[in-house]
């Protein structure tokens, strides 16, 4: 029978987090000859007593279980954390438990109940590291992307390696299909591919806000939440966009919004320039810092835990952003 283990995986970097989970899954499969029986719970959706009861009752059908408790930051009540801490000190023999959250801090008693080497925080890639990550990913597969192409990817894809890996893989399939061979991928090809294949994201949400379209913004927000995107990640994406928007407005106010100057602040694609131009018309430079301040305010609220009211919290956040428009 498998020896019980528990892990805590925190932080916004989804790709490295998924790699770590896949490593554990692979090790269990190799050890027992078959994949572990997997079950996922979402804290806040399933009562903590039910989760603990499940963990304590071993499987009748498998030698090893892999159990995920996601959004673990929502476990805050004393009875909830106490029962989890009790389990962590004496885990079920056949169970590997992975506690998952996109935030970087949870209840201290839960953290302290785990061995040091079982706790990991997966941080987003530093801004300076992202271009080389993209270039290396393409290089390993026999493709070349120039600086403009790399900037286009980084501007259109969310800042985590899971999203980058997924979109870069699609781009390589698209380029090979279009050209019949591997080789150089241009910024124009990347923008064309991503504009047709990418799903809703913080960037499409910003586009809707830039156009002053509140109903479309709410629709995109609800789509993201339904796809299990976290409020913290959504707000972080919008905050990034509004900071670039402020840079755009300052350049425009000085009459210096040339291609060269825009590229220096990370605005490289025609689509992003249209979005920032729309945002300038809708909000204006005076509202840029207010939008950024709202992002910081609601980031704090989201990290404090929405208590199952994330939809209401984020819709209010969108309404307050939209109310700052001048046109």
N, C-alpha and C positions, 0 to 999 in steps of 0.2 A: 504493500500500500504506500502511496506517495506521502512524503513528509510535508506537513502543512507549511506554507510560506505566505508572507504578505508583503506587498510593495505599495509605495506611494509615489505616483507620477503627477507632478504639478507643472504648470507653466503653459504658455501659449504656443510653443513650437510643436505643431502636430506631427510633422514628418519624423523627427527624431524620436518622439514619444511612440509613434506607431512602430518604428524600427525596434525599439526596446521591447515592446509587447510581442512583436513577431519573433524576436529572439527567444523569449520565454516560451511562447507557444511551440516553437521548433524544438527546444530542449525537452519539453514534456513529451512531445510526439516521438522524438528519438528514444527517450528513456523507456517509454511504455509500448512503443510499436504502433500505436494508434493515436489520433488527435485527442486532446482532452475534451470532455463534455463542457461546453461553454454556456454561461448565463450572464446576462447584463441587467443591472438595476439602475434606476435614476433616483438619487436622493431627492426627496421632495415630492416624487410621484408615488413611490412605494414606501409605506410605513417602515421605519427602521427596525421595529420589532419583527416584521415579516422577513426582512433581509437577514437579520441575525439568526432567526429560526431556520431559514434555508441553509445558512452557512454551517450551522451546527448539526444538521441532518445530512449524513453522508449519502452519496449516490449508490443506488442499487445496481446501476448498469455500467459504471465506468470506474477504472482504477484511479483516475485523476480528473479533477474538475478545475476549470479556469473561470473564476467569477470576477466580474467587473462591477464596481459601484462608482458610477459617474456623477459629476456635480457634487462631489463629497463636501465641498465648502458649505453646502446647505444644511449639513448636520451640525446644529449649534446648541440645541437644547441639552441640558445636563444629562437627562436620562438617555438620550440618543448617543452622545459621545461616550458615556460611561459604559453602555452595553457594547459599543464597538471596541473600546479600549480593552474591555474584559476578553472579548474574542481574540484580539490581536495578541494578547499575552498567552493565549492557549488555543491556537488555530486548529481547525479540523485536519486530521491526518491526510485526507485525500484531496485537499483544496489549496489551490494557489489563488490568493485574493489580490486584485490590483485596484487600489483606490485612485480615482482619476479626477483631475480638475484642471481647468484652464487658468485659474488664478494661481498665485505663487505662495499663498499662505492660507492655512486652515487652522482649526482649533488646535491649540498647542498640546493638549493632552493626547490627541490622536497622533500627532507627529512624534511625541516623546515615547509613545508605546512601541515604536518601530525601531529596528536596528539602524544604525547610521547608513550602512551600505544598501539599505532597502528604500531610501528616500532620494528622489531625484527631481530637480527642477530643470525643465527644458525651456531655455530662454530663446526668444526670437533671434534670428541671425542679426549680427551687427550690420548696420548700413554699409560699412566698408567691406564686409565679407560677402555680401550678396552677389555682386557682379562676378567674382571668381567662382562662386558656387555654380552659377548658371553656365559660365564658359566651360568649366570642368565637366559638367553633366553632358553637354553637347559633345565635347571633345572625346569623351569615353565612347560615344556612339558613332564617331566618325564624321561629325558635323562641325562647321565653323560658324560662329556668329560674331559680327563686328560690334563695336561699342554702341552704335545706334540701336542695333537689334537687341542687345542686352538691356539697354535703358528702356526700350519699349516693353520688354517682358516684365521688368521690375515695376514699371508704372502701371501695368494692366493686371498684374497678378498679385494676390495677397502675400504678405510677408511671412510665410511659413514654408518649410521645405516640402510639406505634403502637397500644398497647392502648386508650388513651383514644379515639383517632380511630375505631377499629373498633367499640367499644362505643357511643360516642355516635351513630354512623351507624345502628346497629341500633335504638337508642332512638328516633331520629327516625322510622324506618320503622314501628316499633311504635306510636308515639304517633299518627302520621298515619292508620294503619290503624284504630286504636281509635276515634279522634275524627272521622275523615273530613276533617280539615283541620289546618293548622298552628296553633300557638298556644302556650299555656303547658303545660309538662310538670311534673307534680308529683313530689315525692319518692316518694310511694306507687306511682306508675306506674313510676318508675325501678327501685325495689326489686322490683316484680312482674316486670318485663321481665328484669332481670339475673339474678334467681333462677331463671328458666326457660331462659335462653339462654346464660349464660356457661359456659365449659368449666372444667376444673380449673385452679387457680391456687394461689399461696401462701396466699390467704385460705381456700380450701376445705381446704387442708392444715392450716392453723391450727385450723379447725373440728373436724377429726378428732382432732387432738392435744388440743384443749380437752375433747373428750368422752372422752379417755383410750383411744381406739381405735387401737392400734398397727398392726394389720393394714390398716385402711383408710388410715392415714397412709402406709404403705409403698406401697400400691396407687396412691395419688395421686402420690406422689413418682416412681414408675416411669413413670406416665403423662406427667408433666411432662418427664422426661428423654427419653422416647421422642418427644416433640413438639419436641425440640431446645431446651428451656428450659435455661438455663445454671445450674450450681450456685450461682454468685455471685448471680444474680437471685433464685433460690428462697430462699436464706438471707437476702438483703436484705429480701424480703417478710415472712418470718417474724420477723426482727428488728424490723421496723416494728410488727407485730402484738403482739409481746411487750412492747414499750415502751408501747403503748396499754394492754395488759393490766395493767402495773404502775400506770399512771395510774388505771385502773378500780379496782384493789384498794385503792389509797390513798384514793380517794374513798369506797369502800364501808366501809373501816375507820373512817372518820370519820362514817359515816352521812350522807354528802353526795352520794350517787350519784343526784341528781335529773336530770331531763331537761336542765335548763339547764347544770348543771355538767358533765354528760357531753358535751354539745355543745361546750363550751369546750375539751375535750381531744380533739375530733375523733371522738367516738363518737356517731353520729347515728341509725343505723337500728335497728329492732327486732331484726333478725337479728344484728347485731354485738353488741348488748347481751346477747342469749342466749348467744352464743359466749363473751363475756368472763365472764358469770356461770358458765357451764360450766367455763371455765378456772380461775376462782377456786375452785370446788369441787374440781377435779382437782389443781391445783398449789398454790394458796394464795399469799398475798403473799410469804412467805418464799422461795419458789422463783423469783419473778419476775426478780430480779437474776441468779440462777444461769442462768436460761434465756437472758437477754440476753448474759451472758458466754460461754455456749456458742456463741451465734450469732457473736460476734466471733472466737472461737477457730477455728471451722470456716470462717468467711469467709476468714481468713488461709490456712487449709489449701487451700481451693478456689482461691484466687488464686495459690497456689504451684504449682498444676497437679496434677490427679489422676492423670496418667499413664495415662489410660484406665480408672481405677478409681473414677470418680465415683459409680457406683451403690453400691459398698461404702462409700465415704466418707460419702455422704449417709444411707444406711441406718444406719450407726453413729451418725451425728449425731442421727437420729430416735430411736434407741434410748436414747441418753443423755438427750435431752429427756424422753422418756416415763418414764424411770427416776426423774425428779425429782418425779413426782406423789406426792401424799399420800393420794389416795383411789383 
